[in-house]
């Protein structure tokens, strides 16, 4: 099972790292960055999720 975390904009995860993301309906990957003192998610261009609708995220931790 994937340990999903509720996204809290006041306490974002580590920046410049890719995460699994969800808006409650779809799942994709995205990077989170601090852009001019504004935290933003950057999903792929063709994602069904926009960067403002992310409710949950999970760290990607594939075994080696």
N, C-alpha and C positions, 0 to 999 in steps of 0.2 A: 504494500500500500504506500502511496506517496503522501508524505507529511505536509499537507497544504497549510499555509499560514494566511490569516486575513491581512490584507494590505492596509496599513495605517500610514497615511501620508505624513503624519507628524513623527513617525519612527520608521523610515524606509530601510530596506535591506542595503547591503553593501553596494556601492556604485560601481559602474563599469564591469558588470558581471551579468551573464545571461541566466535567466530563470524561466521555468515553466510559468505561464500566467493563465488566468481564467477570468471571464466576466460572469461566470455562473452558468453559461450555456456552452461556450467554446473553450478550447485549450490551444495554446500556441507557445512560442518562446518570445522573449523580449529582453532587451538590455535596459537597465535603469541608470540614468545619469543626472547629475546636477548641472543644469544648463542655465547660466546666468542667475544663480541662486533660486532656480525653480526646478523642482524634481520632476522629471519626465520619464515615462516608459516609451521605448521605441520597439514596437513589434514589427515584423516584416511588412512590406508594402501591401501584399495581397492577403493579409490577415483579416479574419472576420472580427477581430477585436481591435478597437481603437485604444490609444494610450490613456484615455480618460475614463474608460469603463472597467478597468481592472479592479477586481475585488479580492482576488487571492493569488498567491504565488507560491512556488516551491523551488528549493535549490536543486540544481542538476548535480547529481553525485553518482555518476556511473562507476561501476567497479573497474579496476584496472586489469 
